[in-house]
Amino acid sequence: MRDDELRRLLTDNNPWWRAAATGADPTSWTKDNRLFRERSAYDLGYRSDVLTDLAGPISDALVVLTGPRRVGKSIAVLELAERLCARADVDPRQVVYLPCDGFAARDLRRALTLGRELTRVVDTSGPQRRVWLLDEVSGVAGWTKVLKPARDNTPFGDDTVVVTGSRWRRDEDVEGDLLVGRAGAQGGRRIRLLLPMTFRSFLEATRPDLRRPEPVHPADLQSPALAAELATLAFDVDAYDLAWQDYLSCGGFPRAVGEHTRKGEVSEAFVRDLLSWLRRDVDPDSAPQSVPLLLEQLVHNTTSPLSVRAMSETLGDSRTAMAGLLNRLVATFGALWVPRHDDHGRPVEGAQAKVYLCDPLVAWLPSRVRAGLQTPEMTALTEATLGVALASAIERLEAGRWVAGDTIGYVRTESGNEIDLGPVDLPSAAGPRASVPVESKWVDNGWRREAQVVEKKFGRGLLATKSILDLDHPAWAVPAPLVALLLG
């Protein structure tokens, strides 16, 4: 990309520079921003707080924000730009937003030079820190190798840097190149994961009057204090159940939630958008039906360990190619590997893993885009959604565990039964503690037999039911929506 093209890209995407130069309102650009305008069509008031702590004094922090496409990473970055532009102690020209889709490494390297040159006016009384918002930079091959020397050898090392991406590439050494000694002295979460709206956020946006118990540490899911609070919710379990079924019908992508709430269904246009994202990142060279067929198989196998060999035979692909598709789906945050764990939360070498899709709407895509493909069952959706909720809670406690594949796992008992979410060691103020095991059984009755499996194995646990609340046994029955709320 030529210098004149990069300069135009920078000036067009940073309208607050011109406003600052002319004395105009440096936040007026929000009225004309395309992403903000599009959001207004489905906006229910949801706002992510994933970057709000960076709206204070500019530091040398470096943050990697990752997550699936269409979840709102670009919106979160632009909201941060808006907050910074509104600060009296920040010259808007200290804020540099750069969409990096389609860049080569040399384009990124040159854009860092031009971005500082185009904003040099803020340095007239001495060097000033910038805030660099590098959107979708993970698609640039070698991007960490570009930022590493810039952090080491130029003023870029003193700036706040936020990089976003929709794919976690194993060939990019994010930890070694950027997070070891180059992520700033401020501390805080350096790797941040933005996923679709949680059930808690869904309720806040769609049913604000329905009580939302505060989240608890996953090791405290059977504490006496929690038992007392859950007892006060016993008369509302049907309302939670209906809300949960709505959530499982539309998922947590903000646009999907808005469309489903206002019109009763997620639009065909957004469904096709999600499918295009998955095709682009997972299997761009195959026929259009490739991804829906892949997803249908994953939906069908949600509750069981996955045989990659059997799946490859069903879809007519090699085992190696199928493993590559699954790994790319996980790398783009469309799915989550759920390995088998031993009793201490460690992966069992060579055992088959489960695969949970990371949002209910992704599970509905096959039946929405192709006639004859099966729809997901609420039972399977509940298991996967609770698994993702626990994985997200673990990630909040120890950032980086999600991308490292070190969150949840299922456990097998001596008799061959499976417990969906086995205990995992987690940090707490009192030191490492094990999470309470959780088994998903979306039922209205007959839960005690399954509970006894958990009790025999671990002596305690939760059964995530449809609407049963029973705290009088070593394993509690708690409605799945309440379990989701307690996890965050």
TAZI-V381663 format. One record per residue. N is the residue number from 1. SS is DSSP state (h for helix, s for strand, l for the rest). PSI is psi in whole degrees, 0 to 359 (* if undefined). OMEGA is omega in radians with two decimals (999 if undefined). Layout:
<<N,SS,PSI,OMEGA> <N,SS,PSI,OMEGA>>
This chain:
<<1,l,133,-3.11> <2,l,160,3.14> <3,h,319,-3.11> <4,h,327,3.10> <5,h,319,3.11> <6,h,321,3.12> <7,h,318,3.13> <8,h,319,3.11> <9,h,318,-3.13> <10,h,313,-3.10> <11,h,323,3.14> <12,h,327,-3.06> <13,h,2,3.09> <14,l,64,-3.08> <15,h,341,3.12> <16,h,341,3.06> <17,h,312,-3.12> <18,h,320,3.12> <19,h,318,3.13> <20,h,322,-3.11> <21,h,330,-3.08> <22,h,359,-3.14> <23,l,15,3.13> <24,l,172,3.12> <25,l,118,-3.07> <26,l,359,3.08> <27,l,4,-3.09> <28,h,339,-3.13> <29,h,338,-3.08> <30,h,334,-3.13> <31,h,332,-3.09> <32,l,356,-3.10> <33,l,130,-3.04> <34,h,317,-3.11> <35,h,321,3.11> <36,h,321,3.12> <37,h,316,-3.14> <38,h,322,-3.14> <39,h,326,-3.09> <40,h,337,-3.11> <41,l,339,-3.12> <42,l,10,-2.98> <43,l,125,3.04> <44,l,11,3.10> <45,l,358,-3.14> <46,l,133,3.06> <47,l,129,3.09> <48,l,145,3.09> <49,l,20,-2.98> <50,l,336,-3.11> <51,l,6,-3.00> <52,h,332,-3.12> <53,h,344,-3.13> <54,h,0,-3.13> <55,h,2,3.10> <56,l,205,-3.13> <57,l,139,-3.10> <58,l,130,-3.11> <59,l,195,3.09> <60,l,27,-3.10> <61,l,145,2.98> <62,s,125,-3.07> <63,s,133,3.04> <64,s,114,-3.14> <65,s,119,-3.08> <66,s,168,-3.09> <67,l,174,-3.08> <68,l,161,3.02> <69,l,157,3.07> <70,l,16,-3.13> <71,l,346,3.08> <72,l,20,3.13> <73,h,316,3.14> <74,h,321,3.08> <75,h,316,-3.14> <76,h,320,3.13> <77,h,316,-3.13> <78,h,327,3.04> <79,h,323,3.06> <80,h,318,3.09> <81,h,318,3.13> <82,h,315,-3.13> <83,h,319,3.14> <84,h,319,3.13> <85,h,334,-3.13> <86,l,350,-3.11> <87,l,134,-3.13> <88,l,334,-3.09> <89,l,10,3.12> <90,l,126,2.97> <91,l,124,-3.10> <92,h,337,3.13> <93,h,357,2.98> <94,h,350,-3.11> <95,s,121,-3.08> <96,s,111,3.10> <97,s,132,-3.09> <98,s,110,3.01> <99,s,126,-2.96> <100,l,8,3.10> <101,l,131,3.09> <102,l,0,-3.14> <103,l,151,2.83> <104,l,167,-3.11> <105,h,321,-3.12> <106,h,328,3.09> <107,h,317,3.13> <108,h,315,-3.13> <109,h,315,-3.12> <110,h,326,-3.13> <111,h,327,3.09> <112,h,321,3.11> <113,h,313,-3.10> <114,h,324,3.12> <115,h,318,3.11> <116,h,322,-3.14> <117,h,317,-3.11> <118,h,342,-3.13> <119,l,20,-3.06> <120,h,343,-3.13> <121,h,333,-3.12> <122,h,350,-3.10> <123,h,12,-3.04> <124,l,329,3.13> <125,l,14,-3.13> <126,l,157,-3.10> <127,l,134,3.12> <128,l,142,3.10> <129,l,149,3.04> <130,l,166,2.93> <131,s,112,-3.11> <132,s,125,3.13> <133,s,94,-3.03> <134,s,98,-2.98> <135,s,134,3.14> <136,l,42,-3.12> <137,h,341,-3.09> <138,h,346,3.08> <139,h,354,3.14> <140,l,113,3.14> <141,l,126,3.12> <142,l,19,-3.04> <143,h,326,3.13> <144,h,328,3.11> <145,h,336,3.06> <146,h,315,-3.06> <147,h,332,-3.10> <148,h,304,3.13> <149,h,331,3.10> <150,h,321,3.09> <151,h,328,-3.07> <152,h,325,-2.86> <153,h,1,-3.09> <154,l,170,3.09> <155,h,344,3.07> <156,h,333,3.13> <157,h,342,3.12> <158,h,357,-3.03> <159,l,160,2.89> <160,s,132,-3.14> <161,s,125,3.03> <162,s,120,3.09> <163,s,139,3.13> <164,s,157,3.10> <165,s,153,-3.11> <166,l,6,3.09> <167,l,131,3.09> <168,l,100,-3.06> <169,l,128,-3.14> <170,l,338,-3.12> <171,l,0,3.04> <172,l,120,-3.09> <173,l,76,-3.11> <174,h,315,-3.11> <175,h,308,-3.06> <176,h,322,-3.06> <177,h,328,-2.97> <178,h,328,-2.97> <179,h,351,3.10> <180,l,99,3.10> <181,l,2,-3.09> <182,l,10,-3.07> <183,l,9,3.05> <184,l,165,-3.08> <185,l,353,-3.03> <186,l,332,-3.08> <187,l,204,-3.11> <188,l,184,-3.09> <189,l,119,-3.12> <190,l,323,3.02> <191,s,122,-3.10> <192,s,136,-3.07> <193,s,123,3.07> <194,l,111,3.14> <195,l,171,3.03> <196,l,163,-3.08> <197,l,136,3.02> <198,l,170,3.06> <199,h,326,3.09> <200,h,312,3.12> <201,h,324,3.10> <202,h,315,3.11> <203,h,318,3.13> <204,h,323,-3.09> <205,h,328,-2.99> <206,h,333,-3.13> <207,l,65,-3.03> <208,l,341,-3.12> <209,l,349,-3.14> <210,l,128,-3.06> <211,l,143,-3.14> <212,l,100,3.12> <213,l,147,-3.11> <214,l,147,3.08> <215,l,152,3.08> <216,l,161,3.03> <217,l,138,-3.12> <218,h,343,3.06> <219,h,349,-3.08> <220,h,20,-3.08> <221,l,355,3.05> <222,l,32,-3.13> <223,l,153,3.11> <224,h,322,3.13> <225,h,321,3.13> <226,h,323,3.11> <227,h,318,3.14> <228,h,321,3.14> <229,h,318,3.14> <230,h,325,-3.14> <231,h,330,3.14> <232,l,348,-3.11> <233,l,4,-3.00> <234,h,327,-3.08> <235,h,354,-3.10> <236,h,10,-3.02> <237,h,328,3.14> <238,h,321,3.11> <239,h,320,3.09> <240,h,320,-3.13> <241,h,315,3.14> <242,h,321,3.10> <243,h,320,3.12> <244,h,317,3.12> <245,h,324,3.05> <246,h,315,-3.14> <247,h,317,3.12> <248,h,343,3.13> <249,h,334,-3.07> <250,h,344,-3.11> <251,l,196,-3.01> <252,l,6,3.03> <253,l,128,-3.01> <254,h,318,3.14> <255,h,319,3.14> <256,h,318,3.12> <257,h,316,3.14> <258,h,315,-3.13> <259,h,317,-3.13> <260,h,322,-3.13> <261,h,320,-3.06> <262,h,329,-3.02> <263,h,352,3.12> <264,l,357,-3.12> <265,l,148,3.03> <266,l,134,-3.02> <267,l,153,3.05> <268,h,324,-3.11> <269,h,317,-3.12> <270,h,324,3.06> <271,h,316,3.14> <272,h,326,3.07> <273,h,314,3.14> <274,h,319,3.12> <275,h,321,3.11> <276,h,320,3.08> <277,h,313,-3.09> <278,h,319,3.10> <279,h,317,-3.10> <280,h,317,-3.01> <281,h,340,-3.04> <282,h,314,-3.03> <283,l,64,-3.01> <284,l,341,-3.02> <285,l,359,-3.11> <286,l,177,-3.14> <287,l,156,-3.08> <288,l,331,-3.09> <289,h,356,-3.06> <290,h,309,-3.08> <291,h,315,3.08> <292,h,321,3.12> <293,h,322,3.07> <294,h,312,-3.12> <295,h,321,3.13> <296,h,319,3.12> <297,h,321,3.12> <298,h,320,3.09> <299,h,316,-3.11> <300,h,329,-3.07> <301,l,15,-3.03> <302,l,316,-2.97> <303,l,1,-3.09> <304,l,153,3.01> <305,l,141,-2.99> <306,l,129,3.00> <307,l,107,3.13> <308,h,324,3.13> <309,h,312,-3.13> <310,h,321,-3.14> <311,h,321,3.13> <312,h,323,3.10> <313,h,320,3.13> <314,h,320,-3.07> <315,h,0,3.07> <316,l,38,3.14> <317,l,164,3.09> <318,l,158,3.12> <319,h,321,3.13> <320,h,316,3.14> <321,h,320,3.14> <322,h,317,3.09> <323,h,322,3.10> <324,h,318,3.11> <325,h,315,-3.12> <326,h,319,3.12> <327,h,323,3.09> <328,h,323,3.09> <329,h,320,3.10> <330,h,319,-3.11> <331,h,335,3.12> <332,l,13,3.05> <333,l,26,3.02> <334,l,340,-3.11> <335,s,170,-3.09> <336,s,125,3.01> <337,s,137,3.09> <338,s,90,-3.08> <339,s,163,2.98> <340,s,133,3.11> <341,s,154,2.95> <342,l,186,-3.06> <343,l,346,-3.09> <344,l,12,3.08> <345,l,16,3.13> <346,l,143,3.14> <347,s,142,3.08> <348,l,116,-3.06> <349,l,130,3.05> <350,l,354,-3.12> <351,l,149,3.10> <352,l,145,3.11> <353,l,157,2.90> <354,s,166,3.03> <355,s,122,3.07> <356,s,129,2.98> <357,s,143,-2.94> <358,l,357,3.06> <359,l,139,-3.12> <360,h,324,-3.09> <361,h,325,3.12> <362,h,327,3.11> <363,h,335,3.13> <364,h,346,-3.06> <365,h,314,-3.09> <366,h,311,-3.10> <367,h,339,3.12> <368,h,332,-3.02> <369,h,349,-3.13> <370,l,126,3.14> <371,l,141,3.06> <372,l,347,3.11> <373,l,143,-2.98> <374,l,150,3.07> <375,l,154,3.13> <376,l,155,3.07> <377,l,146,-3.13> <378,h,327,3.14> <379,h,312,-3.13> <380,h,320,3.12> <381,h,321,3.14> <382,h,314,-3.14> <383,h,312,-3.11> <384,h,319,-3.09> <385,h,322,3.06> <386,h,322,3.09> <387,h,316,3.11> <388,h,322,3.12> <389,h,318,3.11> <390,h,320,3.09> <391,h,321,3.11> <392,h,321,3.11> <393,h,320,3.10> <394,h,318,3.12> <395,h,322,3.12> <396,h,328,3.13> <397,h,324,3.14> <398,l,95,-3.08> <399,l,138,3.10> <400,l,347,-3.11> <401,l,329,3.13> <402,l,306,-3.08> <403,l,339,3.08> <404,l,355,-3.12> <405,l,32,-3.02> <406,l,59,3.11> <407,l,266,-2.99> <408,l,165,3.05> <409,s,153,3.08> <410,s,160,-3.10> <411,s,141,3.08> <412,s,136,3.13> <413,l,172,-3.14> <414,l,331,-3.13> <415,l,3,3.09> <416,l,0,3.06> <417,l,161,3.12> <418,s,140,3.01> <419,s,124,-2.91> <420,l,313,-3.03> <421,s,96,-3.11> <422,l,169,3.14> <423,l,143,-3.14> <424,l,136,3.10> <425,s,130,-3.07> <426,s,151,3.09> <427,l,149,3.03> <428,l,171,3.13> <429,l,335,-3.13> <430,l,9,-3.09> <431,l,181,-3.11> <432,l,135,3.11> <433,s,150,-3.13> <434,s,137,3.08> <435,l,156,3.08> <436,l,130,3.11> <437,l,145,-3.09> <438,s,132,3.03> <439,s,130,-3.12> <440,s,117,3.06> <441,l,95,-3.04> <442,l,77,-3.05> <443,l,162,3.07> <444,l,349,-3.12> <445,l,175,3.06> <446,l,36,-3.07> <447,l,344,-2.99> <448,h,325,3.13> <449,h,315,3.10> <450,h,324,-3.14> <451,h,325,-3.12> <452,h,331,3.06> <453,h,315,3.14> <454,h,318,-3.13> <455,h,318,-3.14> <456,h,325,-3.09> <457,h,315,-2.99> <458,h,351,3.14> <459,l,359,-3.12> <460,l,180,3.07> <461,s,175,3.06> <462,s,138,2.90> <463,s,114,3.13> <464,s,106,-3.03> <465,s,181,3.06> <466,l,308,-3.09> <467,l,12,-3.14> <468,l,130,3.02> <469,l,108,-3.10> <470,s,114,-3.05> <471,l,22,-3.01> <472,l,18,-3.13> <473,l,166,3.10> <474,l,325,2.99> <475,s,126,-3.11> <476,s,149,2.92> <477,s,120,-3.13> <478,s,130,3.12> <479,s,138,-3.07> <480,h,318,3.14> <481,h,326,3.11> <482,h,323,3.06> <483,h,316,3.14> <484,h,318,3.12> <485,h,320,-3.13> <486,h,333,3.11> <487,h,349,3.09> <488,l,*,999>>
